[in-house]
Amino acid sequence: MLFLSLGSCGESEDVSNADSSEDLSEILPDPVDFDLDRIKERGSIIALIDNNSFSYFLYKGKPMGFEYELLATMANRLGVKLEIIVEKDLNRLFERLLNGEGDVIAHNLTVTRDRKKFIDFTDPFIYTRQVLIQRKPGGWKTMKAHEIEKGLIRNAVDLIGKEVVVRRRSSFYNRLVNLSDEVGGEIQIVESEPGVETEELIERVATGMIDLTIADKNVASMSSGIYREIDVKTELTTDQQIAWAVRPNAENLLRELNSNLRILKTGPIFNVLYKKYFSPGNIQRYKEEHFKDSIKVISPYDGLIKEYAGKVEWDWKLLTAQIYRESRFHPKARSNRGALGLLQVMPATGEQYGVSAANLFDPEKNLLAGTKHIEFLADIWAEKVPDSLERLKFVLASYNVGQGHVLDARRLASKYGDDPEVWDGNVAEWIKKKSYRKYYTDPVVQFGYCRGIEPYLYVQDILELHKIYSQLLNPIHF
């Protein structure tokens, strides 16, 4: 088992010290009464999480991250879905937990006595130290180790008079304030502009834009594998505990999370995830191919997707989610049923819209044919399903399995007393039942057998992924 004294998977933000004169326990709302039983009744646990290249991010269109995968495993153990709310505003984090917008904070929080006044922490699952990030001296590649050491800060006293840039409102700032008192001299502390992550500050040190910053130890160690010119060995704190947080009256949830964390930490999952996200090779690939500060790009085809999404009056992120579900953005994808390209267009369907099979591997031609077919399906459902959101679900299901099978499911819904204009809990349930002989041989069914679980999950997956894309590209702050 990996010894868990590794550093946090992000930085330990100290929200409670953003204004030391203000007692958050006096200004935050009382916690809503919403414990594990009500979470299970709702069917989902809502996590408040940061969007960064450790906790939660997109990689080639897929949601990933150390915290995200731990949470997903935890939700599966609890028998509920995982819902994510991205909250980067550290001053809103606790309020959203207490008022019930979220159930757990997975934000690399440092456990402090002040915070224990208004939230409860899970058992710590990581321990971290804060370290100084500095550049090695010029010409370090040709120097001996002891020569490099002479050019580095190893004693905190040597920070007197130096400028250190840290993330705004972080515990790093407060540590430097205390350190100035301890060493008996002024350290010039500069807070970064809003929205700048510690990862970017590390990069600024590496490129010479700034001289010094502070980071959690394992983030720093990982970054040193990417930026060979930085040194991360000077520790500025003792161990600090990193944990998740829940409402103080969510005792059953806390107990369940702690139980599951203990199981995960003693098994292989925790260590596997840790190595997956914190080995320098992996994180360098994620950063190079996907992640940079905040998410602006989902796929190499975003420009084309935006153009063709406009033609069908869809949010481009919705069409992107469909493309990911169809082909994982592989333009040469070919299914075992013969569907081709980004939107997995069948050759016969492509021919209908003037695109030959050979051209379906061309991203633009494939999007042309695929969106033309979406338009065709939208016209079919325009009068049958008046509500636009419901109609979207019928269009997606029809794209996956054909409109005939969806029309069959609609007829079954009508026959057995369900609403033929509503997908979830109504027509969706009947599309699943079209794989049962009793129903696909029903007199109202015209198109026979259908493996109905496929369109059922298809619609669900795309809408959930669209929600993720929307939150990551355009986080909503209430």
N, C-alpha and C positions, 0 to 999 in steps of 0.2 A: 504493500500500500504506500502511496506517495505521502510523505510527511507534509502536512498542510501548513507550512510556514513560507508561503510563496509570494505573497503580495496580492493585492486585489486585482480583479480583471478590468478595472478602470481606475479612476481616481477617487479618493475618499472625500467627497464634497461635504463641507461642514455648513449646511444651511443655517443651523441654529446660531452660528456665529456671524452671519451676514451683518447683523447689527447687534453687537454685544450688549447694548443697553436695553434691548427689547426681549422680554420673556415670552417666547412663543406659546408657552403653555397657557398664558393668559389671553391671548388674542385668537387662538385657533378655535374652530367650532368643536362642540361636544361630539364624540364619535357616534355615528348611527349604529343602531342595533342590527347587525347583519353578520351572523356567524356562519359556520360551516354548513349547518342544516339549510339555511336559506340560499347559500351558494349552490349547493347540490340541487335544490329545488329549481333554481334559475337555470342550472345546467352549464354554467361557465364560471370560471374564476378570472377576474380582471386584474392584470398586472400593470403597474406603473413602472416604466422602464426607460432607460436612456437609449438614444439612437447613436451608437458609436461603433467603431470597428472591433469591439470586444463583446459587448452585451447583446446587441441586436442590430442587424443590418441586412441588406440584400446582397446576394452574390449570384451573379448570372440569373437574376430574377427570382431567386429562392431566398426566403427568410432564414437567417442563420444567426448564430451568436452563442456564446457560452451561457449567459443568463437565459436566453430564449430557449435553448435546448434543455437546460435544467428545469425551467418552468414547464415546458411541454411534457417532459417525463413526469413531473409532479402532477400535472393536471390529469394525465392518463391514469396515474395511480389513484387519484381522487375520483375518477370516473366522470370528469366534466371536460368541457372544451376550454381551451385557453384563449382569452381575449387580451390583446395588447393595447395599451394607451401609451404613446410616446409623450413624455413630459420632460422637457429639457430645462424648464424654468424651476430652479431649485426652491424658490420661495413659494411655489404653488404645490409642491410635492406632498407635503404633509396635509395640507388642507384638502386636497383631492382624496387622499386616503380616508381621512376622518369623516368627510361628508358622504362617503359611499361611492364615489366615482370609480375607485379602485379598491381592491381587496388586499393587495400585497405590494410593497415597494421593493423592486429588485433593481437597486440603483447604486450598489456598492457603498452603502452607508457605513460610516464609522460608528461604532457603538459608543455613545457618550452618556454621562449622567443627566445632562440637560435634556436630551432627547427622551430618556426614559420617563420623563415627567408626563409625556403625552402620547407615546407609542410604545409598543412592545416589540422586542427584537427576537428573531429566531436564534437558535444556537449559532455561534459564529462558524462559518465554513471556510474562511480564509483569514490569514493573518498577514498584515502588511507593514512595511516601514517606508517612510518617505526618504527619498534619496536625491542628491544634487545631480543635475544634468549639466555637464560642462564639456567643452571641446578639448580634445587633446592638443598639445602644442604643435605649431606648424612644423612640418617635416617629421612627424612622429613615426612614419613608416620606416624610416632609416635609423631611428633612435633605439637604444637599448632600454629595457624596462625601467631601470633606475633613472635614466635621463628623462623619460616621459613623466615619471612620478614627480620630479622636481618642478614641473610646470603645471601641476594640478593642485587644487584646493583639497586638503585632507583634514584640516582643522577648521571648525566653525568660526573661530576667531578671525580667520583670513577672509571671511565674508564682510567684515566691517568695511563700509565705504563702497562695497560692490553693489551693482544693480542686479536684482533678481526679478524676472518677470514670471508671474504665476497666474493661473486661471482665476478669473474673477469670482469672488465670494467663495473661495475654496478653503479647505482646512490648511492648505499650503500657505496661504496668506497669514493665517493665525499662528502657524508654527513659526514663521519668520518674525512675527511681532514678538513672540515669546523668546525666540532665539536672540534677538537684539538685546533684550534685557539680560539674558543669561551671559552673553559675551561682553556686555558692558560697552557696546558701541552701536552706532546706527547702521543697519543694513537698508539699502535703498530698495524698498519693495514697490514694484509696479504691477498693478492689476492689468491683465490683458483686456482688450476690447470685448464687448459682449459676444457670446457665441463661439469664441475661440476655445477649442478643446486642448487638453494637455498634449495630445499627440502632435498637434500643429506646432505647439511651442517647442517640443523636442526637435521637430524638423527645422524650426527657425534657429535653434542652437547649432544643429548640424551644418546648416548652410551659412552660418555667420551673421544672420540677421540680429540675433541677440546673443548674449554671452552665457547666461545662466537661467535655469528654471528648475522646478521641483516636480517629481512624479512619484507614483507608487512604484515599489521595487520591481514587481514583475513586468509592469508596462515598460519600465525603464530597461530592464534586462532584455525584453523582447526587442525593443527599439534599437538597442546596441548591436543586435544581430543584423539590423537593416542599415543603420548608420554607423559604420565602423569608426568614424572620427569622433564619436562621443564617449565620455567616461561616465559610469553610473555607480561607482563603488563607494562614494561618500555618503554614509547614512546620517540622517538628521533626527531620527526618532527611534524609540523602542517599538516593539510590536504593537499594532493596533488591530482591533477586532473588526471584521467586516461581516455584516449579516443583512438579512432581509427584515422588513418591518411590517407589522400588521396593527390593526386597531387594538387598543388595550382591552376592549370587551369581547374580542374574537378569540376566546380562550380555546375553543375546540379546533379552530383553524390553526392556531399556533401549535397546539399539541400535535396535530396531524402533519404539519409542515416539518416540525422537528423530528418526528418519527421517520418521515420519508427522507429527510436530509441525512439522518444517521445511516439509513440503509444504503443510500447512494454513495456516501463517503467511504463505507466499508466494502463496497463492491467495486467493480471495474469502471462503471459508467463515469463517475466523477473524474477519475484520472484520465480516461480516454478523451473526454470533452476538454479537459484542461490542456492536454497536449495538442489536441486538434486546433485549438484557437490561440495557443500561446507559444508554439514553436515558431521561431523567426521565419522559417521558410514558408509556412502556411500563411502567417499574417502578412508577409510581404506580398504573396500572391494575391490575397484578398484585397490589399490596399492598391496594388498596381492594376488589377483587373476590374476593381469595382469601387472601392470606398475611398472617399476623400472628403473629410470634414462633415459635410452634410450630403445627403443623397440628391443628385440631380439627374442621374442616368440609370435606367433599368436595363436596357439592352443596346446592342449596336444599331438597332433599327428604330430607335425612338423617333427620329425625324420623319421617316416614312410612315410609321404607325400613326403619328399625330395627323399627318396629311389624310390618310385613309379613314381614320376614326372620324374626322370631320365630315367626310362624305356620308357616313351613316348616322351622324349626329350622336356619336358615343363619346364618352370621356375616353381619352386616349389610353388611360391607365387600365380601363376595362378591357379594351381590345388587346392591350399588352398582356393582361392576365390570361386571356383566352389563348393567345399565341404561346405563352409559356406552358399552359396546360396541354396544348396540342403538340408542340415540337421542342420545348425547352430552348427556343430560339435557334434551332439548327436548320438552316435553309435547305439542306440536302436530306432532311429527315424523310423516311419512307416507312409507312406502317405495314404490318403484315396483311392488311386489307387493300393495299395499293394507294392509300392517300399520300400526298406528296407536299413537301415544303413547310413553310412556317405555319400556315393555317390548315395544314393537312387536307388539301383540296383533292377530291377524287378527280381523275382525268376526265371523266364524262361531265362532271360539274364544271371543270375548267373550260371544256369545249363549249358549253352553253354560253359562257361569257367571253368567248373569243380568245381563250388562252390555251395553247396546246400543252400536252403533257410535258414535253421537253422544256417548256418555259415556266413550268410550275416550280422549278428549283430557283428561279430568279425571284429574289425577295419582293421586288415591286410588282411583278406580274402575279405572283401568288397573292399578295395583298389585294390587288385589283380583283381577282376572281373571288377570293374569300369574302371580301366586303360586298361585292355584288350579290353574292348568295345570301349574306346577312340581310341586305335590303329586300331581297325576294321574300325571305322568311318573315321579315317585319311587316311586309304588305299582307301576307297571309293572315297574320295574327292581329292586324290593326283593328278590325271590327269585332273580332271574337273576344278580345281581352282589352277592355277600355283603359285599365290602369297601366301606366307606362312601366312601372317597376315590375309588376306581375308579367306584363307582356314580354319584357326583357328575358325573364326566366323561361318562358315558352319558346322564345327565339333560340336561346342557348341550347335548350334541350333538343330542339328540332335540328339545330346544326350538328349536334352529336349523333343523333339516332334517326333523324328523318322526321318530317312533320307528320307523316302518316301514323307512326306509333304514338306520337304525342296527341294527335286527334283521337286515337283509340282510347288513350288514358283519360282524355276529357269526356268521352262518351261513357266510359265506365264510372267516372265520378258522378256524372249526372244520374245514371241509372241507380247508383247505390246511395244517393242522397248527399253527396259532397258538392262543393262549389266548383263548377267547371272553369271559373275565371280566376281561381286562386291556386297558385302552385304549391307552396309549402303546406303540408298537412292535408292536402286535397288531391289535386291531379298528380303531384309528386309521388304520393303513396300508391296511386293506381298504375303509374308507369313501372314501379318496382314489381307490382303484382302481375305484370304482363309476362313474367317468366314462369308463372304457374299455369298449368294446363286448364284449370277451372276457369281462368280469366281470359287467356289468349284464345280459348275456343268459345267464349261467350258470343252470342249472336250479334251484339253491337260492335264487336271487334272485327275490323276489316283487314288488318295487316299482320295478323298472326303473332307468333312468338317474338319476344324482344327481351334481351338481357337488361332488364330495366334498371338495375342498380347502376349501370354505367352512366346514363343521362342524369340520374338522380345525383350521383356524386360529382358529375361534370359541372352541373349548375352550382352546386354547393362550393366546390373547390374554386371556381372562377370568381364567384362573388366574395368569398373569403380572401382570396389573393388580391382582388381589387381593393378591398378594405385595407389590407396591409400596405399596398402600394400608395394608396391615398394618404394614409397616416404618415408614412415615412417621407413622402415628398412634400406633403402639406400638413404638418402636424397642427391639430386643432387645440388651441388653448382657451379654456372656458373662463 
